[in-house]
Amino acid sequence: MASEDVVGKTTRESAVSTIVNLAEEAKLASEGVKAPSHALLSVCKSLIAGGVAGGVSRTAVAPLERLKILLQVQNPHSKKYNGTVQGLKYIWRTEGLRGLFKGNGTNCARIIPNSAVKFYSYEQASKGILLLYRQQSGNEEAQLTPLLRLGAGACAGIIAMSATYPMDLVRGRLTVQVSFRLSFWNFNRKVPRQYRGIFHALTTVLREEGPRSLYKGWLPSVIGVVPYVGLNFAVYESLKEYLIKAKPLGLVEDNDLSVITRLACGAAAGTVGQTVAYPLDVIRRRMQMVGWKDAASVITGDGRSKAPLEYNGMIDAFRKTVRHEGFGALYKGLIPNSVKLRVLSFEVVPSIAIAFVTYESVKDILGVEMRISD
């Protein structure tokens, strides 16, 4: 009888243990399923926030973006665009409202994935760099320094630029090409062949110039993106951190910055980053025109030189640009000679500022708690 009780007790304990184990396994399995799902949702929200930020910021400054590119590549002997106000008026008069936004569809098709990848890559790079920094320093409370933020931003910029570069090349060509809508005195003049759209431009470049042509100008772009994106993130995050800690002039409320203050931080970041990287942006645009049969007629216009564009590389492009047009050509579109207005200030400053603020706002709306600086 006693042995039967022992056997029964053992059986009951075994059954209970089995049930407990099954419950624990089910819980772990459930957590295992939920964790990846939650992580994937968080990644998607971050990518959406970055994409929206890029699309909104670029569309807001699309006319100035186009004018900047036209200033960069126009013939110095036959200038059509002599500054911000005159340039925008000329585009409006000759091409209308659509002319101001020419290339913006391609720009958004490029900048939306670029911005999404850039912001997400910055967050992940920041996490990885911060983890390594804490391990190396032995301080678990250590935070990112401006130099480390610069490194994380540089990594993000290189990844995003490389992933979307073919779209950037196509966008540049679509923006530069001459419109079919010509003024009456140019009616009989031969118009350079037009790219009909993004897909047509991509296939035409591939067919006529080969796959490698989609990455023309990639090297100066990558070199330029290191200080540009790196400084954007480093300056923006460092300014925010300083203002939250110092709380000057009542700019901080409840340990958070107002939208206006964050816009100002983004504007400062954009100005510093673009000023440093601008010459490389000019060289990138010019190298992107190499191989385009009609590029010479688009860029030289009515000028004296009709020679095809030929650069043997980034250094050669720098040398020829400076020799033929002077050092100031590296800053075309940044400080127009005829006016004191800066296309840079009107285009980059609001663009970067809007991008940062939109990104953080969309993340808040989507319920993503972690911000860039967290």
Order of alpha helices (4+ residues) and beta strands (2+ residues): alpha-alpha-alpha-alpha-alpha-alpha-alpha-beta-beta-alpha-alpha-alpha-alpha
